[in-house]
């Protein structure tokens, strides 16, 4: 499988995602403040804490991502396990807990005079959801920009998606539990089924059905590109809805956006360098090390946003915190792409054993 098939490069919408997110924030806040009837109307379409309009938009975001993942690649796990060990350990045994620690330190200690205890607790919950949801799709873009090994990146992402099915709920439940939240097990499991299992099955079925009917080349070059803008459009519409519910909270706490961004930014750099330097210490090739760092540093923010809304509601501080993750991710990840490309010489003499 070629790089072009996996990652055609960062699109116009992806490159300026932070700007689009900011615009949608403004539009959403204005709707919430001046047209409150719109969020009130949308709030009627909620069942078992799940907003139906938002659920549909999130499916539109996640389904195209699942199309890119060929789970047949999991068979290649044994070919070079060290890169996968770095990815798995960083994503699931380190990242969620460093995120919790950083968020707790900033929200409850360093910023305690600037954030109310209730909001701090909500922001911590949103950070936990981000920390427990490592990237599954945008990493293809970051891998492409660092000239990563596309076949190996595919294995990293495929195995990561499978681990999410097992590890996401218990990790989130544990960290929310020690944060003082009552664990909504039913909603947690329902969220994973709705926002991971359903689009995952749909992606697998689509890949198998279409490749059998029209071939892999049609699927990779024609079918997947049809959805190139669907994910971003779905995300932006979701943000407008979310911020329409958050409008009053943001007007009353404008500084909170910046305060939330601080631990999220530090976490992103920290996790990248943990995976990246560990890969260097293990003498992994650069085209494996760079994606390993990127997949841990970036987040499956679509899942985090969806679960935050399901668990805590569209008006919650937790949902706001996950959206700040969207706001900060692209510029930070582009900076890390630059860091990786500038330090490529560290991996001049790789050892693939």
Buried (B, 14 or more C-beta within 10 A) or exposed (E): EEBEBBBBEBBEBBEBBBEBBBBBBEBBBBBBEEEBEBBEEBBEEBEEBBBEBBBEBBBBBBBBBBBBBBBEBBEBEEEBEBBBEBBBBBBBEBBBBBBBEBBBEBBBEEBEEBBEEEBBBBBBBBBBBBBBBBBBBBBBBBBBBBBBBBBBBBBBBBBBBBBBEEBBBEBBBBBBEEBEBEBBEEBBEBBBEBBBEBBBEBBBEBBBEBBEEEEBEEBBEEBBEEBEBEBBBBBBBBBBBBBBBBBEBBEEBEEBBEBBBBBBBBBBBBBBBBBBBBBBEBBBBBBBBBBBBBBBBBBBBBBBBBBBBBBBBBBBBBBBBBBBBBBBBBBBBBBBBEBBEEBBEBBEEBEEE
